[in-house]
Amino acid sequence: MDADGTQVGIVPLAQALRRAREQDLDLVEVAAQADPPVCRIMDYGKHRYEQEQKDKEARKRQNQVVVKEIKMRPKISTNDYGTKSGHVRRFLADGAKVRASIMFRGREMAHTELGLRLLQRLANDMSDIATIEAEPKVDGRNMVMVLAPARGRIRAVAVGQAAAASAAAEAAADADRELAGLADDGLAPVGPDEGLDGDEAAAESA
């Protein structure tokens, strides 16, 4: 294979080497298992550098940590808490860390224990899929806590949910098969007026 990707075809090794030298490039084996082996004329130093840069960028993306933030008030309503905690659970399940902040206003700063209890409640609610990375602490007029996803727990929860869904589906299928069997035997459940003749149905209605 030539430097521009053109298929040259099967040529002797000496000819391929000479062709590479004429272009001041390298002859690199790219498919040793092929018969005959496939080689390509290229600038091997440049190729290695570009590959290293790609690998470095891939590692950088893998190590990049996403941090989501959720803000709440110390006297948050039950409905709002349910919505916010749902967001937190989704973020953690997606592999992101969550920075939970309680915002105090005015005299609320005299009752920071309300914020602490709220953050502790959130940590307890997420304990099946997360761990506390940074304990609650006061930061200006906010109280902040950081939760990190516990990947082993997330996988366990996902497996448990899948197993429960599978069991429910199997139970429903068993019920359908049982009803089908009863119907085949003439024993299927009937409604209140099914199986009665006209006079009996009229008497039943009366």
C-alpha positions in Angstrom: 0.0 0.0 0.0 1.4 3.3 -1.1 1.7 6.4 1.2 -1.5 7.9 -0.2 -3.4 4.6 0.4 -3.2 3.3 -3.1 -3.2 -0.4 -3.4 0.0 -1.3 -5.2 -0.5 -5.1 -5.3 1.9 -7.9 -4.5 5.5 -6.9 -5.0 8.9 -8.4 -3.9 10.2 -7.1 -0.5 13.3 -5.5 -2.1 11.1 -3.6 -4.6 8.8 -2.4 -1.8 11.8 -1.2 0.3 13.3 0.6 -2.7 10.0 2.3 -3.3 9.9 3.5 0.3 13.4 4.8 0.2 12.8 6.7 -3.0 10.0 8.6 -1.1 12.2 9.0 2.0 9.6 7.1 4.0 9.4 3.8 5.9 7.9 0.4 4.9 5.7 -0.7 7.8 4.0 -4.1 8.2 0.4 -3.4 9.1 -1.2 -6.9 8.7 1.3 -9.6 9.5 -1.4 -12.3 9.7 -2.5 -11.8 6.1 -1.2 -14.0 3.3 0.9 -12.4 1.9 1.5 -9.8 4.7 0.3 -6.3 4.1 2.8 -3.4 4.3 2.3 0.3 3.9 4.7 3.1 3.0 4.5 5.8 5.6 6.4 8.2 7.8 6.5 5.9 10.8 7.8 8.6 13.2 4.9 10.8 12.4 2.5 7.9 12.6 3.7 7.0 16.1 3.4 10.6 17.3 -0.2 10.9 16.0 -1.1 7.6 17.6 0.4 8.7 21.0 -1.6 11.9 20.8 -4.8 10.0 20.2 -4.1 7.7 23.1 -3.3 10.6 25.4 -6.6 12.3 24.4 -8.5 9.1 25.0 -7.0 8.7 28.5 -7.8 12.3 29.2 -11.4 11.8 28.3 -11.6 8.6 30.4 -10.1 10.4 33.5 -12.3 13.5 33.1 -14.7 13.7 36.0 -18.1 15.3 35.6 -19.5 17.2 38.6 -23.1 18.2 38.7 -24.6 20.6 41.2 -27.9 20.6 43.0 -29.0 23.5 45.1 -31.7 23.4 47.7 -33.2 25.5 50.5 -33.2 24.3 54.1 -37.1 24.4 54.1 -37.6 22.6 50.8 -41.0 21.1 50.3 -41.5 17.3 50.1 -42.3 17.5 46.3 -39.3 19.6 45.5 -37.0 17.3 47.5 -38.4 14.3 45.6 -37.6 16.0 42.3 -34.1 17.1 43.3 -33.2 13.8 44.8 -34.4 12.1 41.5 -32.0 14.3 39.6 -29.2 13.4 42.0 -29.9 9.7 41.5 -29.8 10.0 37.8 -26.5 12.0 37.8 -24.9 9.4 40.0 -26.2 6.5 37.9 -24.6 8.2 34.9 -21.2 8.2 36.7 -21.1 11.9 37.6 -20.3 13.3 41.1 -22.8 15.6 42.7 -22.2 18.7 44.7 -25.2 19.3 46.8 -25.6 22.9 48.2 -28.0 24.2 50.8 -28.5 28.0 50.4 -29.2 30.0 53.6 -30.8 33.4 53.6 -31.0 36.0 56.4 -31.7 34.4 59.8 -31.5 30.9 58.3 -27.8 31.1 59.0 -28.6 30.7 62.7 -30.1 27.3 62.0 -27.5 25.5 59.8 -28.5 22.3 61.5 -31.5 22.2 59.2 -29.2 22.1 56.2 -27.0 19.4 57.8 -30.1 17.2 58.4 -31.2 17.7 54.8 -27.8 16.7 53.4 -27.6 13.7 55.7 -31.1 12.7 54.5 -29.9 13.0 50.9 -26.8 10.9 51.6 -28.9 8.2 53.3 -31.3 8.2 50.3 -28.4 7.7 47.9 -26.4 5.2 50.0 -27.3 2.3 47.8 -25.4 3.9 44.8 -23.1 6.6 46.3 -20.6 7.4 49.0 -19.8 10.7 50.6 -16.7 12.1 49.1 -16.7 15.4 51.0 -18.6 15.7 54.3 -21.1 18.6 54.7 -19.3 21.9 55.6 -20.3 25.6 55.7 -19.0 27.6 52.7 -20.0 31.2 53.1 -23.8 31.3 53.2 -24.0 27.7 51.8 -23.5 24.3 53.2 -21.9 21.9 50.7 -21.5 18.1 50.4 -20.1 16.0 47.6 -21.4 12.6 46.6 -19.4 10.2 44.4 -20.9 7.2 42.5 -20.1 3.8 44.0 -19.8 1.9 40.8 -20.0 -1.6 42.4 -23.3 -0.6 44.1 -24.7 0.9 40.9 -24.1 -2.3 39.1 -25.7 -4.3 41.9 -28.8 -2.1 41.9 -29.0 -2.4 38.1 -28.8 -6.2 38.2 -31.4 -6.3 41.0 -33.8 -4.2 39.0 -33.3 -6.3 35.9 -33.9 -9.5 37.9 -37.1 -8.0 39.4 -38.4 -7.0 36.0 -37.6 -10.5 34.6 -39.4 -12.1 37.5 -42.4 -9.9 37.0 -42.5 -10.7 33.3 -42.2 -14.4 34.0 -45.1 -14.3 36.6 -47.3 -12.5 34.1 -46.5 -15.1 31.4 -47.3 -17.9 33.9 -50.6 -16.3 34.7 -51.4 -16.0 31.0 -50.6 -19.7 30.4 -52.7 -20.7 33.4 -55.7 -18.8 32.0 -55.1 -20.3 28.6 -55.1 -23.8 30.1 -58.4 -23.1 32.0 -60.0 -21.9 28.8 -58.9 -25.1 27.0 -60.5 -27.1 29.7 -63.7 -25.1 29.7 -62.9 -23.7 33.2 -62.0 -20.2 32.4 -63.3 -17.5 34.8 -66.7 -16.1 33.8 -68.4 -12.8 34.4 -71.4 -12.5 36.7 -73.9 -13.0 33.9 -71.9 -15.5 31.8 -73.1 -19.1 31.8 -76.8 -18.1 32.7 -79.6 -18.6 30.3 -82.1 -15.7 29.7 -84.5 -16.5 32.5 -81.7 -17.0 35.0 -80.0 -13.8 34.0 -83.3 -11.9 34.3 -84.0 -13.4 37.8 -80.4 -12.6 38.8 -81.0 -8.9 37.7 -84.2 -8.8 39.7 
